Each structure stands twice: as structure tokens, then as C-alpha cells.
Amino acid sequence: MKEATRRLVDTIIKTLTITIYYWFARKAVSIWEAFQTKAFWLDMISLLCILLFLYAGGIKLLEYQKFIVQLDQSPMLKGLTGFIAWFIPTVELIISVTMSVGMLHSARLFRWSLLAFLALMTLFTFYILAILFISPSIPCSCGGVIGEIGGWWGHLAFNLIFVGSSAYVLLAQEAAAPIPVLGKLYAITAVALIPFFTVGYLALRVDRKPGHRFAGFERKLPINLHEAVAIMELNSNSYYLAGTDDDHLYLAHPSAIGQLLQIRNDLLDSTYIPLSLPPLTYISVTTSVQPPYFYLSDGNSGWVYRGLLRDRMALPYLNGSRFVHAVPTSGSIVGFYGMQGMKNALGYYTSADTAINYRDGQLIEQGGEGMFSTDGRLVYDKRHGRFVFVYHYRNEYLVLDSQMNVQHTGHTIDTITRAKLKIGHNRSDGQYVLQESLMVNQLAAVSDNKLYVKSMLLAGNEDEGMYDRHTVLDVYDLDKQAYLHSLYLPDRRGHTVRALTITKNGHIAVLQGRELVMYPFNKISLRNDTGKRKPNTCLKRSRQHYINHLTKLITL
């Protein structure tokens, strides 16, 4: 398939070269004279439009299975991928052929073909804007060179260039040969209204709140909501939580692997700690802190470095074993979430080992979902020296000892016992892709025998508005395997919690957008909600308050 793609690109390049040569031969002018003529640039823009759709349509048909898998990942195209997969490339090829014929033989045919090109590119542009700003999730970008280099924003810039260029050619033709009023009406409808309403229809089909459809459980809801006691503004939203000690939080940044940001627990003081690192070849480095050590790990490169915080010197600790995620401890053991064969697995490593010791059988796959059904988050319980693995897509967690032996299995309060996933298979390269998923448990943290889980599902007794404006943390007792209660952390500037940890002084430290926020453990007072979902009591009191005041005004 790659060879066929290469031949297609070679053919397009040869076509472009021959066409440009033919243009000069037909006009019998020099290159410099051609560059000074408007006709040359109009023809070149038109030729590039033809070649764009020739390449785009051809590559979609040559990599048909891959194209279907990419379409299936879009939340806006559910149920339409079978039709779109052949309709779009067919239309692109037809437009490129009719534009070619029109350039040589018919100005009228060329004008209408270019109008169709502009309409389709406008449709693609509206779709990208909807994906970026409306869609609840952003899938992998479409294939091709532009998608691989620039992603969705690269696609958007590329499309805007071609929309503007083709519109320029149409306006130049309009100046030379004006279009009747009725034709202009058709053109406006085709270029603007049809793409706009088409993408609007696709956007309306999107289920923006899939977590609201599975309310077969209830939460113990707090009356007193948590309010921030300290906030620190960061200069980037790319910081992540690296760890804690008795008095400090440690943050790291993916583009600054040679330093840590040390922040006092009250968020009133911070300092950068430079790390002494050897020359490293890395792909994706994660920095972790478990006093007295700091760790640098790169699962793609297969190495882990460790050093003491007091001397800041990183030394080789593990090399040659690839993994997904490393979870260091304060001792000599590092826990790992990685792959063994074609399955996800949990493992551990000590300084006496030569490779990661993966355990078989702890992560149980479900049905045809394979390794995707065992995605999850591994966290470390420092006080009890054990690990906890929380599944992302089902209501289950594992409590494991330091050597990844399962001590017991627990369940979160929701009803999703089986992962709700849709897996796509690209037969051309054998790859499997996660197309649709229902996230159940997104984040997790452990402290004082309690497990804190960020749940993505609405409970039956929760108010939708309150749920949508807060991050919900469900709290579990690990030894008793019991659900205790839930916490509400308010969104800040539209940002939900993206990382959390529990500090030594008993606060919840979270990252929300570009802010590090500290929430206290208030004394929890629980609402006694049972049965059907009830409105928020604060809202009820507020409405009654206004009714009483309105009654007094009427009686005056």
C-alpha cells in the first residue's frame, strides 16, 4: 500500500511538471514574463486545486480501510462512515477531472467545477472548526502529509489557504465575465449555506454528555461544597504533578526535563530545582518524585534514571525494557504498567533485577475489546507500601502488593461492569484503533487508606447543572472495600481537574488549566438523597426567597 501511495505521488508530481512545461510552451513566454502575468498565477492556483483533489481522492481509495477507521473515530460521523468513505473521494476525483477538462476546453465547465471545489473545501473547513470547538472529543487527524505534520490546526490553515485561493480565482473570472444574479445566488448557496447547515446537522447529532446516560446508581452528596484555600497561577498549562514530600509539591514540564518546580504546600513560595542529567536520547520523558529520590522515565526509549533529591544527580537505573507508565516508590521498587506480548500487564523492578518482572493474569480482558478494555491508571499507596490499579472503562480497581500480587479487587459505585468500547481494525496495516469509548474513572489518587477517583458518570440523585460545573471525586476505603462519600471540586475558568494528589497537610492539590489549586478536607456533611434525582437545595431556597420578596411587593 505504501508503494501504491508513492506511485500516486510520483504521478502527480510528473503531471504538475508536464503541465507547467505545456503552459510555457503554449504561451511562448519566459519564466520571468510569466511570473508577471495574472493569468499564470490563476492557472497555477487552478492546477494546484486539481492536484489536491486528485491526491486526496486517490489516497482515500488506496487506503480505504484506514480511511474508514479514521472516520469512525469522529463523534460527528456516527452511522455515516460507510457512505462518506466512498462518496467523498469519488466527488473529489470527479471535481478534479471536470476542472481539468474545463481548463482545456470549457470555461463554463471549469467555473462550475471550481465552485464545487470551493464548496467542498468550505464544508471541510466548517467540519474542522466544529471538531476543534464544538465536538466533545478530538479524534486523530485525517491521514496524508498535512495531517501527519500539522494535525487538525494544520488542516485548518491548509484548507483556509485553498479556500481563499480558489475564491480569488472565481472572483477574477467574475470580473472578466460577470455571472447572472441567479447564478450568484446558486453560488452563495453552494459555497456557504449548504456546508454550514450540513456541518450544523452533524454537530447536532453528537452526544456531548455520554456520561449522563448511565445513572443507575446514587452518590452520597455533600452539603458543604469545597472552596479553594490557595491558588497559584502557572505560566503554562502543560505542567504535571511529579510528586510530594512533607512540605512541598513538585511539578514538572514536558519541555524542561532538566528541572523541577518545587512549591511550598501553602503555595506562597516556589523555586526551580536544576537536575544534573547525562546526555539522553528520549522521546517522551516523565519526571517523578518519591523522596528521597527523583526519577526520569521514558517508556518509548525503555529507560529509567534515578537520583537523590539532595545531590540532584540522575544515574542509570533501568535500561532496555519498554513500558507505558512507571510509578516509583520511596524504596528500591518501581511499579510499571506496560505491555507483555499484545496484552497490557502490571510489573515491578528492583535494583537487583535485569528487566521488568511482568505478572500474567491480573488485568482481565473483556470480549473483543482486547487490550483496550484493560486501560487504566496505576497509583502508589506510600503509607501501606502497595499499588492500586483503577480501570478506565469499567467499575473496578485492584489493590496489589509491592510485587504486583493482587490482594483484593474492589468496585466503584457505578454500574458499568463491562467496558463500552468500539474498536476499529485497519486491515491494510493490521492496527487496531479505539473509535468510541465511555470513560468511567479518569483520575485516581491514594492517601491514608482512601482511594480518590474522578468519576465521569452522573448519578441518579445528582443535579445535572451541579455535576457539569464540578469535578466529582468518589472516595473509597481500600481495606473495607467500601464507598464512603463524594467530593465536589468546582471548575475554574471552565477548566475541570486534570491532575490531583493528596498533600501531607491533608489538602487536595489539583491542576486546573494553568492554575495549581489547593482544596481543604472539610468536615463532610452528607445530604440524605434517595430515590429520584432531586434539584439542588440551594437553588430551591433561592427560588423561595425570591417568591417571598415578590409577595411582599405585591401586598404593599
N, C-alpha and C positions, 0 to 999 in steps of 0.2 A: 504493500500500500504506500509506503514511503517512496518507493521507486516511481510509482504512478504519479504521485504528487510532484516529485521532482521533474518528471517529463512534462507535466502540465505547466509548471512554472517556466521551464525552458521554452516551451512552445509560445507562451505569452510574451516572453522577452524577445524572441525572434520575430514575432508578429509586430511588436512595437518598433523594433529596429527597421524592419522592412517597410512599415507604414510611414515612418518618418522619412526614410530614403525616398519613397514614392512621392511624398509631399514635395520635397525639394526638386525632384526630377520633373514633376508636373508643373510647378511654379517657375522653375528655371531661375532661381534666385540664390544668392549666397546665404550662408547661415546668419551673418550679421544683419543682412537686409530682412530676412525672415523674422528675426527677433524684434524688429522694429515695426512689424505689421500686426494689427489686431487680429486679422484672420488666422494667422499662425497660432496664436495663443488660444483662440476659440476652438480651433481644430484639435490642438493638443489636449485641452481640457475634455473635449468630447471623446477623444481616443482613450484617455485615462478612465473615463466613466465606463466606456465599453469594456476595457480590460478588467476593471474592478469587478463588474458583474460576471464576466466570463470566468475569472478566477474564483469568485465567491460561489457561484452556482456549481462550477466543476468540482471544487474541493468538497462541497457538501455532499455531492453524489458519490464521489470517490470514497469518502469516509462516512458513508451513510449511517452505519451503526453508531459511530462515535457522535455524529450529529444528533441522532435520536437521544442518546444518553445525556448530552448537554441540554437538549430541550426539556427532557424530563426533570431536570434539576430546577427549572424555573417555576416558582409558585404561581405565575400568571398564565401558564400554558397547560395546566392540567386538563387532560381529556382531549387536547387538540394536537398533540405532538405527532400522531400518525399522519394527519392531514398536512400539517405545516412542513414536515420533513421532506415531502416531495413537492408540495405546492410552491414554496419559496424558491428553491433552486431552479425549478422549471421556469418560473416567471423571470428570474434573473437572467437565465440563458436566452429566453425569448426576447427580452428587452435588449440585451447586448447584440443579438443578431439583427433585430429590426433597426437599431441605431446604426449598425454597420452598413446595412443596405441603404438606409436613409441618407447617410453621409455621401454615398457614391451616386445615388440615383434619384432621391426624392426628398426635397427639403421639408415637405409637409409630413411625410412619414417620420423623418428624423425629429421634427419638433414634437410630435406626439409621443414618440418613444422616449425622448429626453424628459418630457413631462412625467411620463410613467416612472422613469428613473428617479426623478426628484421626489415624486410622491412616495415611492417605496423607501428611499433614504430618509425622508421625513418620518415615515412610520417607524423605521428602525431607531431613529433618534428619540422620538417620543417614548418608545419602549425602554430604551436605556435610561432615560430620565425617570420613568416610572420605577424601574428596578432600583435605581440609586436612592430615590427619595420617598417612594410610596411602599414598595414591597417590604414585607416583614423580614425577609431574609434575602441576602445577595448571593446567588449561585456563582459557580465558576464561570468565567467569561467564555464567550464562544471561541472556537478554535481559530487557527490561522496565525499569521505573523503578528498582526496588531493585538490580538487577544493575549498572546504569549508575552508580548513586551509591555503593553500598557494597561492590561486589564480593562475593566469597564470604563474608567475615565479616559484611557487611551482610545477606546472605541468611540466614546462620545466626541472627543476632539477630532478624530479622523472623520467621523460622519459629518460633523459641522463644516469641515473644510470642503467636503464634496457637495454638501447641500448648498453652501454659498457659491461654489464654483459653477455648479450646474444651473443655479438660479441666474448667475451672471450671464451665462451663455443664452438662456432663454430671454432675458431682458434685452440682450444685444440683438437677437433675432426679431424681437418685438419692435425695436426701434427701426430695423430695416424693413420689416413687413408687418405692419400692425395686425393684431388678431381682432376679429369682431367681438362685440360686447358679450354675446352668448358664449363664445369660445373662452373669453376671460373668466366668465362665471364657472364654466366647467373646470378650468384650470385651478381656480381658487378652491373649489370643492375637492378636487382630486388631491391637491398638494397639502391642504391644511385641514379641512373639516373631516374627511374620511379617515386619515391617520389618527387625528385627535380622538374621534369618537370610538375608533377601533381599540386604541390603547385604553381609553376610559372604560370600555366594556370589559377588557381583560383585567383591569385593575379592580373592578367591582366584583369579579369572580374570586378574588383572593380571600382566603380565610386568614384574617390578620391575628386572630386570637384562638389558635387551636387548643391552647391550654384551658380555655373556658368551657370546653365541651365534655369534660370528664369529671363532673362534680359529684362523684359517688362516695364522698367522704366528708367529714367535718373537722374543723380545727378548733382548738382551744384558743380563743381570740383574746388579745389583751385589751383592757380598757384604756390604760395609760400608754400612749404611743411614745416611742423613743425619739428624743431630740438630741442633736449633736452638741457635744460639750467642747469640742475643739476642732478647728478646721485649718488645714494648710493648703495653700494654693501651690500647685506644681507647675513647672514650665513646660510640661509635656504630658499627654495622655497615654504615653507608651510605658510609663513606669509600671513595674510589677512588684509585689511583695516578695522579698527574698527571705525574710525570717525575723525573729525577735530574740532579745535577751531580757534580762530582768528590768532594764531601764530604757531600752531603745527598740525602735523599729528599724529595719533595714530594707531599703528599696534599691532596685537595680533597673538599668535601662538597656534594651537590646543593642543599642548602637554605642554603648560605652561600657564594654565588658571589663575594662581595667579599673573600675571604681565602684564603690558602694556609697549610697546616700544614707548616712546614719542620722536618725531623728529621735529626739527625746520623746518619751511617752506622752508628755503634755503638749507636744507639737510646738513648743516655744523655742526650740533650738535645733539646729541641724548642721551637719558638716559632711564634706566629701572625704571618703577614705580611699586613697590610691592603693591599688593592688600590684604587687610585683609578679608579672607573668612572663613565662618563657615565650618565644615565638610560637604561635599557634596557627594551625590550619583548621578553620572552623566554618561551619555552615549556619548553625543556629545554637547559640550558647545561652544557657540559663545559669544564673548565679543564685546560690542558696546559702543561707546562714543557719548553722546549728552550733551555738557556742560549745566549745571554744574554737570551732572550725568554720571556715567558709569553703564552699565547693563551687567549681565551674564544671558544667557538664554539657556535652554536645552528643546527642543520641545519633545524629546522622553520621558524624565522624567517628563515633564509638569510643570516646574517651571521657574520663573524669579526672580533674585536678583537685587537690585538697591542700589547704594551708591553715595555719593558726592565725586567728584574728590579730593577735598581739604583734606578730612579725610580718604579716601580710604577704608572705612568700608562698606562691602556689607551686606544688610539687606533683608529679605524676602519681595517680592513684589507681586508675584502671585504663586499659587501652585494648582496642580490638574487639569490643563487644557492643554491637549496636542496640539501641533501645529507644523507647518513646519518651519516657519521663523518669527522672531519678529523684528519689526522696531520701535525702541524707538523714542520719540520726546524730545524736551528740556523741555516740561511741564510734566503734570501728565499722559499723554495718551501714550499708546503703541499700534502700529498697528500690526496686525497679518495676516499672510497667512497660512491657515491650512485646516482642513477637518471638514465638518459637515455631518455626515452620510457617504455616499460614494461619496460625491462631494467636490471639492475644494471650499473654501469660504474665504472671507475677513472679518476681525473683528477688534474690538478695546477693550481696557481695561483701566480703570482708577482705582485709589486707592480706590474709593468708591464702585467699583463692586466686586462681589464674583466670577465671572467667565468671560471668554471672550464673548463679545457680537458679535456673527457672524451675518452677513447680508445675507439674501437669495436673489438670483436672479441677483447679479452683474456680476458674472462670468458665461457666457453663454456657455454651452457645445455644441459641433457640432457633429451631427450624431452619428455614432457608436464609435467615439473616446473617448467618455465619459470624465472622469476627466483629461485624458492626454491632451486634447485639451485646457484646461484652466491652464496649467502650465505657470508660468511667474515669474516676479521679481517685488517686491514691494519696492519703494523708497520714501523718505520723502523730501518735499519741505519746508525747515525751514523758509524761508522768508515769505511765504504765509500761513504757517501752514496747509498744505494739503499733501495728499498722491498721488502718481502716480503708477499705476499698468500697466506693459508692458507685453503683451503676448509673449511667446517664439516662438510660431509656426504659428502666423498669424500677419497681418499688422494692429494691433490695440492696443490702450492704453486707460486707464481710468484715469480721473482726479477726485479725491474723496476728500471730506472734512474730518475733523478730526474724524468724526464718521462713516466713510465709506459710506456716501451717494454719489452717482455718480453725479458730477457736469456737466461733459460732456465727450463725447467719441471722441478720435482722431484716426487718421490713419497714419501709416508710409508710405513712398513713394513707397514701393514695391507692387507687385500685388498679394501677397499670402493672399487672403481673407479667405481661408479655410485651416485649418491645414492639412499638408500632412504627415499622420502617418499610421503605420501598427501596429496593436495591436494583440498580441498572447494570447490565453487563455489556461491555463493548467487545464484541466477538473478534474485531479486527486485531486488537492487541491483548485480549484476554483480561482486561482490567474490570474490576467491579467498582461502582460508584454509588455512594449514598445519595439518593434523589429526594426522598421525603423522610422526615423523622419527627417524632413527638418527644421533645426534651422533657424529662421528668425531674431529674435532680442535676442542676447545673454546677453548683459550687459546694464545697464542704470544708469544714474545719473542726478540730478536736481540741477540747480543753477540759480538765477536771472530770474526766469520765463522761463528758457530754459531747454529742455529735451535733453540729450545726449544719443544716442542709438548706441551700437556696432552692426552693421548690418553684417549678414553673407551671403548676396546676392550681386552678381556682377551686376552693372548697365549696360545699353546698350551702354553708351558712355564712359565707363571706359576701360583702358588698363589692360589686364589680369595680366601682369607681375607686374605692379604697385600695383594692388589690392592684389596680393598674397604676396607682400613684406611689406604690411602695414595693420594696423588696421583702418577700416573706421568707423568714428563716424558721424552719421547723427544728425543734430541739428534742433530742433523744437521749435517754440514759442507756449507755452501752452495756453495762452489766445486767441491768434488769430487762434489757431489750424492750423498753417502753417509751412511748411518745409522751413528752412532758407538756409542752405548750409551743406556741409560735410567737415570733417577734416581728414587728413591722418597722422597717427602716425606710424613711421617706426618700423618694427620688430627689436629686438635687440638680437643678437646671436641666431637667429632662433626662438625667443620667441615672440608670439603675446601678446597683452594686456589681462590680466586675471582678473583685477580689476581696477576700476577707481573712482575718486572723484574729486570735484572741490574745490580748496582751497580758503580761504578768500582773498588772494592777487591776485586772478584771474588766477591761473595756473591750468593745468590739471595734477593731480598726478595719476600715474598708476603703477601697478606691472607687470613686465615682467620678467619671470624666477625668478632669485634671485636678481633682481635689483628693486629699487624704483626710478622711473624716473619722472622728472618734465618737463612739456612742457608749453610754454607760449601761451597766446592767441594772436597770431599775427594778425595784420590787414589783414582781409581776402580779397584777390583779386581773383575773380572767372573767370574761363575760360568760354567762350561763345560757348560751345559744344552743338550741336543739331544734331538730325538725327542719323546716323550710328556711331558705335564705331570708335574712331579715335586714332591713335597712340600717344604716349606721345610726346609733343612738344620738350622737352629737347632732346629726342632721335633723333628727326628729325634734330634739329640744329647740333647735334653731327655728324650725318652721312654727312650732307652738309659740315661741317667743314673739315672732312677727304677727301671728294671729291675735295674740292678746293685745299687742300695741295697736293693731288695726281696729279692734273692737272698741278700745278706749277712745280713739279718734272719732269713730262714728257716733259714739254716745255724747260727745262734747257739744 
